[in-house]
Amino acid sequence: MPLPRPIARAAVRSVPRRMAASLMVLALSGCAVGPDFKSPEPQAPEAWSAWRSGDDSLRTAIATNEALPADWWRAFGDPVLDRLQQRAVDASPDLLSATLRFAQARMQRRMVEAQRGPQIDLNGEINRQRLSENGASVRLIDVLLPSGASRDEIVSLMAEPFTLYQAGFDLSWEIDLWGRIRRSVEASDADVSREAALLDLARLSLASDVARNYFELRTTQTQIRLTREDISTLSDQLQLLDAQVRGGSINHLGLEQQRAELAALKAQLPPLLAQEAASANQIGLLVGERPGALRDELQPLPVESQARLPDLALGLPSELARRRPDIRAAEARLHNATASIGVAQADLYPSIRLGARFGFESFASSEFTDWGSRSWSIGPSLNLPLFDRGRRKAVVQLRELQQQEAAIAFQRTVLQAWQEIDDALNGYAAEQQQARELRSKVQAARQAYQLARARYDGGATDFLPVLDTQRSYLQASHDLAASEGRLNTRFVTVNKALGNVSSTSQSQAVGK
């Protein structure tokens, strides 16, 4: 017995609702295939001295376990360096490119995330049409036309051109049964983390390059100042010796040797001036300026205004392993490779997409909005992969191999990081010791020179001991200046090896 008409309609209408509810429950209860990512724990020593390959005498560089400030160059208290760092951030094309790649990763993540929900489209169409007099619809006339009816009149009427009005909503939603979309979002999140780490790495490299070139410039300017002071001192001595030679108190040997020393000293000045210009130009390139634009800003500092080396505080080794941008980037790459396995495995299983459409269709514009012109459809579509000659399985194996490669790359990155740290700390400690010994050497050489000069002025010796001690004193002074300059750049190297960069740097750069 057929159901009453109202009850039958209600039953039919409830079918799509029950189907949608069932699919919703199935989607929510579906599992994400593929391995779950577990963040690897980078190996780190309990103390800095545990993983050091240098001699025990080089393990004195660590002062405390307090972390260095993110803007470590400010510890020098040099306002010129601070301004150059900010200008480099504003002008660097490398940093801008890294910022854009980070923004692209975020947009890509939003695109993938959008697959979670339904896609709704509104469409409308107006077409002028004419049906074929010999088409499939005309065949129905032959089947349904009662005998005696005029076929030609009906065909002619159906073939007359008409305008068709259509408008409606289309909805589609992929049921994420196997977690393909969830794994895709997870992989996109890893990409965002990787680009954020690379952005930090770009900022760190830029800050290190600016500081390194700045200290090289200041070291060269110190060498130029010392050379000019030495030239002035030796010139005065040469005039004095020349007067003594003309007076007959000494012979020409000491005078000519002093002239040779003065000429050798003057010969050192042009290469230093060229090196100063090259360092200034390199800084100008980093901050986006033409050659010569920073001439006034990079004038030599007074001796009392020279930057002083701050204390070195490294923080805990375990914190360092999480802070270095290259380690964070390698971990994010491993995370992406792990999530991509789940995406590939999900393609091995059936996929279901729920589709629905509601709209109006009419060939008469006056009846387009009538309720009788409505049309709708709803139902799922199933895609069941059967045979592709192993393509999908090969993709899964490829993603697994890529994950293994990313895991090896992560381990190598960690080992390389500790190697760079050990090299930087050994170099910094060695340079500290060398600078300390050179200070003692300069003090001793100065005293020897003063003593030889006093003995010469008193007539106890000739001028040769003065020349020897003078040469030693000048060389020691230049060696000390070079060592102190290298010590500054060693400090820069240590900070770069430690990956010391602000955790909010990428958000600040993207906001520019």
C-alpha positions as CSV (number, residue, x, y, z in Angstrom):
1,M,0.0,0.0,0.0
2,P,1.5,3.3,-1.0
3,L,2.3,5.9,1.7
4,P,0.1,9.0,2.0
5,R,1.5,11.7,-0.2
6,P,2.6,14.1,2.6
7,I,4.3,11.3,4.5
8,A,6.1,10.1,1.4
9,R,7.5,13.7,0.7
10,A,8.7,14.0,4.3
11,A,10.5,10.7,4.0
12,V,12.2,11.6,0.8
13,R,13.3,15.0,2.1
14,S,14.8,13.3,5.2
15,V,17.1,11.1,3.1
16,P,19.6,13.8,2.2
17,R,19.7,15.0,5.8
18,R,20.4,11.6,7.2
19,M,23.0,11.0,4.5
20,A,24.7,14.3,5.3
21,A,24.6,13.6,9.0
22,S,26.1,10.1,8.5
23,L,28.9,11.5,6.3
24,M,29.6,14.2,9.0
25,V,30.0,11.6,11.7
26,L,32.2,9.5,9.4
27,A,34.4,12.5,8.6
28,L,34.8,13.5,12.2
29,S,35.6,9.9,13.3
30,G,38.0,9.3,10.4
31,C,41.6,8.8,11.2
32,A,44.6,10.4,9.6
33,V,46.8,7.8,7.9
34,G,50.6,8.1,7.9
35,P,53.1,8.5,10.7
36,D,52.6,11.1,13.4
37,F,55.6,13.5,13.7
38,K,57.6,13.5,16.9
39,S,59.9,16.4,17.3
40,P,63.5,15.0,17.5
41,E,65.5,16.0,20.4
42,P,68.8,17.6,19.2
43,Q,71.8,16.2,21.0
44,A,73.3,18.8,23.4
45,P,76.0,18.5,26.1
46,E,75.2,19.2,29.7
47,A,78.0,21.8,29.8
48,W,79.9,23.7,27.2
49,S,83.2,22.1,28.1
50,A,81.9,18.6,27.4
51,W,81.9,18.9,23.6
52,R,85.1,20.8,23.0
53,S,87.9,19.5,20.9
54,G,90.5,22.2,21.6
55,D,93.2,22.3,24.2
56,D,92.2,22.8,27.8
57,S,93.8,26.2,27.7
58,L,91.1,27.3,25.2
59,R,88.2,26.6,27.5
60,T,88.2,29.9,29.3
61,A,85.9,32.0,27.1
62,I,82.6,31.3,28.8
63,A,81.7,33.7,31.5
64,T,78.2,32.9,32.6
65,N,75.2,30.8,31.6
66,E,73.0,33.8,30.9
67,A,71.7,34.1,27.4
68,L,73.1,36.8,25.1
69,P,70.6,39.5,24.1
70,A,68.9,39.1,20.7
71,D,70.3,42.3,19.4
72,W,73.8,41.3,20.5
73,W,75.6,44.1,18.6
74,R,74.1,46.7,20.9
75,A,76.4,45.3,23.7
76,F,79.2,47.2,22.0
77,G,77.4,50.5,22.8
78,D,78.2,51.9,19.3
79,P,75.4,54.1,18.0
80,V,76.9,54.1,14.5
81,L,76.7,50.3,14.4
82,D,73.2,50.3,15.7
83,R,72.0,52.7,12.9
84,L,73.8,50.6,10.3
85,Q,72.0,47.5,11.5
86,Q,68.6,49.1,11.2
87,R,69.3,50.5,7.8
88,A,70.5,47.1,6.6
89,V,67.2,45.5,7.8
90,D,65.2,48.2,5.9
91,A,67.3,47.9,2.7
92,S,68.5,44.3,2.3
93,P,67.1,42.6,-0.8
94,D,68.0,39.2,0.7
95,L,66.0,39.9,3.8
96,L,63.1,41.1,1.7
97,S,63.2,38.0,-0.4
98,A,63.1,35.8,2.7
99,T,60.2,37.8,4.1
100,L,58.3,37.3,0.9
101,R,58.9,33.6,0.9
102,F,57.6,33.5,4.5
103,A,54.5,35.4,3.4
104,Q,54.0,33.0,0.5
105,A,54.2,30.0,2.9
106,R,51.5,31.6,5.0
107,M,49.3,32.2,2.0
108,Q,49.9,28.6,0.9
109,R,48.8,27.4,4.3
110,R,45.6,29.4,4.1
111,M,44.9,27.9,0.6
112,V,45.3,24.3,2.0
113,E,43.3,25.1,5.1
114,A,40.4,26.3,3.0
115,Q,39.9,22.7,1.8
116,R,38.6,21.7,5.2
117,G,35.2,23.3,4.7
118,P,32.6,23.3,1.9
119,Q,33.1,25.2,-1.3
120,I,30.1,27.4,-2.3
121,D,29.7,29.0,-5.7
122,L,27.0,31.3,-7.1
123,N,26.4,31.0,-10.8
124,G,24.0,32.5,-13.3
125,E,23.6,32.1,-17.1
126,I,21.4,33.4,-19.9
127,N,21.6,31.5,-23.2
128,R,19.9,31.9,-26.5
129,Q,19.3,28.4,-27.8
130,R,17.8,26.4,-30.7
131,L,17.2,22.6,-30.6
132,S,18.1,20.4,-33.5
133,E,15.1,19.1,-35.5
134,N,16.9,15.8,-35.7
135,G,18.3,15.6,-32.2
136,A,17.6,13.2,-29.4
137,S,14.7,15.2,-28.1
138,V,12.9,14.8,-31.5
139,R,13.2,11.0,-31.1
140,L,11.1,11.2,-28.0
141,I,8.4,12.8,-30.1
142,D,8.3,9.8,-32.4
143,V,7.9,7.5,-29.4
144,L,5.3,9.5,-27.4
145,L,3.4,11.2,-30.2
146,P,-0.2,9.8,-30.6
147,S,-1.1,8.5,-33.9
148,G,-2.7,11.1,-36.1
149,A,-0.9,14.0,-34.5
150,S,1.1,16.5,-36.6
151,R,4.8,15.6,-36.1
152,D,6.1,18.4,-38.2
153,E,4.3,21.1,-36.3
154,I,5.6,19.9,-33.0
155,V,9.2,19.6,-34.3
156,S,9.0,23.1,-35.8
157,L,7.7,24.4,-32.5
158,M,10.4,22.8,-30.5
159,A,13.1,24.0,-32.8
160,E,12.2,27.6,-32.5
161,P,15.0,29.6,-30.8
162,F,14.4,30.5,-27.1
163,T,16.2,32.1,-24.2
164,L,17.0,30.0,-21.1
165,Y,17.6,31.7,-17.8
166,Q,19.5,29.8,-15.1
167,A,20.9,30.8,-11.6
168,G,21.7,28.9,-8.5
169,F,24.2,27.8,-5.7
170,D,26.6,24.9,-6.0
171,L,28.1,23.3,-2.9
172,S,30.9,20.7,-2.7
173,W,32.7,19.3,0.3
174,E,35.4,16.6,0.4
175,I,34.9,14.3,3.4
176,D,38.4,14.0,4.9
177,L,38.1,10.3,5.7
178,W,41.8,9.5,5.7
179,G,43.2,12.8,6.9
180,R,44.6,13.9,3.5
181,I,43.6,17.5,4.2
182,R,44.7,17.3,7.8
183,R,48.1,16.0,6.7
184,S,48.3,18.7,4.0
185,V,47.6,21.4,6.6
186,E,50.3,19.9,8.8
187,A,52.8,19.9,6.0
188,S,51.9,23.5,5.2
189,D,52.4,24.5,8.9
190,A,55.8,22.9,8.7
191,D,56.6,24.9,5.6
192,V,55.6,28.1,7.5
193,S,57.9,27.2,10.3
194,R,60.8,26.4,7.9
195,E,60.4,29.7,6.1
196,A,60.2,31.5,9.5
197,A,63.5,29.9,10.5
198,L,65.1,30.8,7.2
199,L,64.0,34.3,7.7
200,D,65.7,34.4,11.1
201,L,68.8,32.9,9.4
202,A,68.7,35.7,6.8
203,R,68.5,38.3,9.6
204,L,71.3,36.7,11.5
205,S,73.6,36.5,8.4
206,L,72.8,40.1,7.6
207,A,73.5,41.4,11.1
208,S,76.8,39.3,11.2
209,D,77.9,40.7,7.8
210,V,77.2,44.3,8.8
211,A,79.1,43.9,12.2
212,R,82.0,42.0,10.7
213,N,82.6,44.6,7.9
214,Y,82.1,47.4,10.4
215,F,84.8,46.1,12.7
216,E,87.1,45.4,9.8
217,L,86.7,49.0,8.8
218,R,87.4,50.3,12.3
219,T,90.4,48.0,12.6
220,T,91.8,49.3,9.3
221,Q,91.1,52.9,10.5
222,T,93.0,52.2,13.7
223,Q,95.9,50.8,11.6
224,I,95.9,54.0,9.5
225,R,95.9,56.2,12.6
226,L,98.8,54.2,14.1
227,T,100.7,54.3,10.8
228,R,100.3,58.1,10.5
229,E,101.3,58.7,14.1
230,D,104.4,56.5,13.5
231,I,105.2,58.3,10.3
232,S,105.0,61.6,12.1
233,T,107.2,60.4,14.9
234,L,109.8,58.9,12.6
235,S,109.9,62.0,10.5
236,D,110.7,64.1,13.5
237,Q,113.4,61.7,14.5
238,L,114.8,61.8,10.9
239,Q,115.0,65.6,11.1
240,L,116.9,65.3,14.3
241,L,119.3,62.7,13.0
242,D,119.9,64.8,9.9
243,A,120.8,67.8,12.0
244,Q,123.2,65.6,14.0
245,V,124.8,64.3,10.9
246,R,125.3,67.8,9.5
247,G,126.8,68.7,12.9
248,G,129.2,65.8,12.7
249,S,128.1,64.2,15.9
250,I,127.0,60.9,14.2
251,N,127.7,59.2,10.9
252,H,125.3,58.6,8.0
253,L,124.5,55.0,8.7
254,G,121.8,55.7,11.3
255,L,120.3,58.4,9.2
256,E,120.0,56.2,6.1
257,Q,118.5,53.3,8.2
258,Q,115.9,55.7,9.6
259,R,115.0,56.8,6.1
260,A,114.6,53.2,5.1
261,E,112.3,52.6,8.1
262,L,110.3,55.7,7.3
263,A,109.9,54.7,3.6
264,A,108.8,51.2,4.6
265,L,106.2,52.7,6.9
266,K,104.9,55.1,4.3
267,A,104.6,52.1,1.9
268,Q,102.1,50.5,4.3
269,L,99.7,53.4,4.2
270,P,98.2,53.2,0.6
271,P,97.1,49.6,0.9
272,L,95.4,50.4,4.2
273,L,93.6,53.4,2.6
274,A,92.4,51.1,-0.2
275,Q,91.2,48.5,2.3
276,E,89.3,51.2,4.2
277,A,87.5,52.3,1.1
278,A,86.6,48.7,0.2
279,S,85.2,48.0,3.7
280,A,83.1,51.2,3.5
281,N,81.8,50.2,0.1
282,Q,80.8,46.8,1.4
283,I,78.9,48.3,4.3
284,G,77.2,50.7,1.8
285,L,76.2,47.7,-0.3
286,L,74.7,46.0,2.8
287,V,72.6,49.1,3.7
288,G,71.7,49.9,0.1
289,E,73.8,53.0,-0.4
290,R,76.1,54.1,-3.3
291,P,79.9,54.3,-2.9
292,G,80.9,57.3,-0.9
293,A,77.4,57.9,0.6
294,L,78.6,56.8,4.1
295,R,81.8,58.8,4.1
296,D,80.7,61.3,6.8
297,E,79.0,58.6,8.9
298,L,82.0,56.2,8.8
299,Q,84.7,58.8,9.8
300,P,87.3,57.4,12.2
301,L,86.2,57.4,15.8
302,P,88.2,59.1,18.5
303,V,90.4,56.8,20.5
304,E,88.3,57.1,23.6
305,S,85.1,56.3,21.6
306,Q,86.3,53.0,20.2
307,A,83.9,50.1,20.7
308,R,84.7,47.8,23.7
309,L,84.2,44.1,23.6
310,P,81.3,43.0,25.8
311,D,81.4,40.0,28.1
312,L,80.5,36.7,26.5
313,A,77.5,34.9,28.0
314,L,76.4,31.8,26.1
315,G,73.3,30.5,27.9
316,L,72.5,26.8,28.2
317,P,73.6,24.4,25.5
318,S,70.2,22.7,25.3
319,E,68.6,26.1,24.6
320,L,71.0,26.8,21.8
321,A,70.0,23.6,20.0
322,R,66.5,24.9,19.8
323,R,67.5,28.5,18.9
324,R,69.7,28.1,15.9
325,P,67.7,28.9,12.8
326,D,69.3,26.2,10.6
327,I,68.3,23.5,13.2
328,R,64.8,24.8,13.3
329,A,64.6,24.8,9.5
330,A,65.9,21.2,9.3
331,E,63.4,20.1,11.9
332,A,60.5,21.8,10.0
333,R,61.7,20.1,6.8
334,L,61.6,16.7,8.5
335,H,58.1,17.5,9.8
336,N,56.9,18.4,6.3
337,A,58.4,15.2,4.9
338,T,56.6,13.1,7.6
339,A,53.2,14.8,7.0
340,S,53.6,14.3,3.2
341,I,53.7,10.5,3.7
342,G,50.2,10.7,5.2
343,V,49.0,12.8,2.2
344,A,50.4,10.2,-0.2
345,Q,48.9,7.3,1.7
346,A,45.5,8.9,1.8
347,D,45.4,8.9,-2.0
348,L,45.5,5.0,-1.8
349,Y,42.0,5.0,-0.3
350,P,38.5,5.9,-1.6
351,S,37.5,9.6,-1.4
352,I,34.0,10.9,-1.0
353,R,32.8,14.3,-2.0
354,L,29.4,15.6,-1.0
355,G,27.7,17.8,-3.7
356,A,24.6,19.9,-3.7
357,R,22.9,22.3,-6.0
358,F,19.8,24.5,-5.8
359,G,18.7,27.0,-8.4
360,F,16.1,28.2,-10.8
361,E,15.7,27.5,-14.5
362,S,13.1,28.9,-16.9
363,F,12.8,29.8,-20.6
364,A,10.3,32.6,-19.7
365,S,11.8,35.5,-17.8
366,S,8.5,36.3,-16.2
367,E,8.4,32.9,-14.6
368,F,12.0,32.6,-13.6
369,T,11.4,33.3,-9.9
370,D,8.4,31.1,-9.7
371,W,8.7,28.3,-7.2
372,G,7.9,25.8,-9.9
373,S,11.1,26.9,-11.8
374,R,13.3,25.5,-9.0
375,S,15.7,22.7,-9.4
376,W,18.0,20.9,-7.0
377,S,20.2,17.9,-6.5
378,I,22.2,16.5,-3.6
379,G,24.3,13.4,-3.1
380,P,27.8,12.1,-2.6
381,S,30.3,11.1,-5.3
382,L,32.8,8.2,-4.7
383,N,36.2,7.9,-6.2
384,L,37.7,4.5,-5.8
385,P,41.3,4.0,-7.1
386,L,41.6,0.6,-8.8
387,F,44.6,0.5,-11.1
388,D,47.3,3.0,-11.9
389,R,50.3,0.7,-12.4
390,G,51.6,1.3,-8.9
391,R,51.9,5.1,-9.3
392,R,50.3,5.9,-5.9
393,K,52.3,3.3,-4.1
394,A,55.5,4.7,-5.7
395,V,54.6,8.2,-4.4
396,V,54.3,6.8,-0.9
397,Q,57.7,5.1,-1.2
398,L,59.1,8.3,-2.6
399,R,57.8,10.4,0.4
400,E,59.2,7.8,2.8
401,L,62.7,8.1,1.2
402,Q,62.4,11.9,1.4
403,Q,61.6,11.6,5.1
404,Q,64.7,9.5,5.6
405,E,66.8,12.0,3.7
406,A,65.3,14.9,5.9
407,A,66.1,12.9,9.0
408,I,69.8,12.5,8.0
409,A,70.0,16.2,7.0
410,F,68.7,17.1,10.4
411,Q,71.3,15.0,12.2
412,R,74.0,16.5,10.0
413,T,72.8,20.0,10.7
414,V,73.0,19.5,14.4
415,L,76.5,18.0,14.2
416,Q,77.7,20.9,11.9
417,A,76.2,23.4,14.3
418,W,78.2,22.1,17.2
419,Q,81.3,22.0,15.0
420,E,80.8,25.7,14.1
421,I,80.2,26.5,17.8
422,D,83.4,24.7,18.9
423,D,85.5,26.4,16.2
424,A,84.0,29.8,17.1
425,L,84.7,29.3,20.8
426,N,88.2,28.0,20.3
427,G,89.0,30.9,17.9
428,Y,87.5,33.5,20.4
429,A,89.5,32.0,23.3
430,A,92.7,31.9,21.3
431,E,92.3,35.5,20.1
432,Q,91.7,36.6,23.7
433,Q,94.9,35.0,24.8
434,Q,96.8,36.4,21.9
435,A,95.5,39.9,22.5
436,R,96.4,39.6,26.2
437,E,100.0,38.6,25.3
438,L,100.3,41.3,22.7
439,R,99.3,43.9,25.2
440,S,102.2,42.7,27.4
441,K,104.5,42.7,24.4
442,V,103.6,46.3,23.5
443,Q,104.2,47.4,27.1
444,A,107.6,45.7,27.1
445,A,108.5,46.9,23.7
446,R,107.6,50.5,24.6
447,Q,109.8,50.3,27.7
448,A,112.7,48.8,25.7
449,Y,112.4,51.6,23.1
450,Q,112.3,54.3,25.7
451,L,115.3,52.8,27.5
452,A,117.3,52.5,24.2
453,R,116.4,56.1,23.3
454,A,117.5,57.3,26.7
455,R,120.9,55.5,26.4
456,Y,121.3,56.9,22.9
457,D,120.5,60.4,24.1
458,G,123.1,59.9,26.9
459,G,125.7,58.8,24.5
460,A,126.0,55.3,25.8
461,T,125.1,53.6,22.5
462,D,124.8,54.3,18.9
463,F,121.5,54.6,17.0
464,L,121.2,50.9,16.0
465,P,119.6,49.7,19.3
466,V,117.1,52.5,19.0
467,L,116.2,51.4,15.5
468,D,115.8,47.8,16.6
469,T,113.6,48.6,19.6
470,Q,111.6,51.1,17.6
471,R,110.9,48.6,14.9
472,S,109.8,46.0,17.5
473,Y,107.5,48.6,19.3
474,L,105.8,49.7,16.1
475,Q,105.2,46.1,14.9
476,A,103.8,45.1,18.3
477,S,101.4,48.1,18.3
478,H,100.1,47.1,14.9
479,D,99.8,43.5,15.8
480,L,97.8,44.4,18.9
481,A,95.4,46.6,16.9
482,A,94.9,43.8,14.4
483,S,94.3,41.2,17.2
484,E,91.8,43.5,18.9
485,G,90.0,43.9,15.6
486,R,89.9,40.1,15.0
487,L,88.6,39.7,18.6
488,N,85.6,41.8,17.7
489,T,84.9,39.8,14.6
490,R,85.4,36.6,16.6
491,F,82.7,37.8,18.9
492,V,80.5,38.2,15.8
493,T,81.3,34.7,14.7
494,V,80.4,33.3,18.1
495,N,77.0,35.0,18.0
496,K,76.4,33.7,14.5
497,A,77.3,30.2,15.5
498,L,75.0,30.4,18.4
499,G,72.1,31.4,16.1
500,N,71.4,34.4,18.4
501,V,68.4,36.1,16.8
502,S,65.2,37.5,18.1
503,S,62.3,35.0,18.1
504,T,60.0,37.8,16.9
505,S,62.2,38.9,14.0
506,Q,60.1,37.3,11.3
507,S,56.9,39.0,12.5
508,Q,58.6,42.3,12.6
509,A,60.0,41.9,9.1
510,V,56.7,40.8,7.6
511,G,54.9,43.7,9.1
512,K,57.2,46.2,7.3
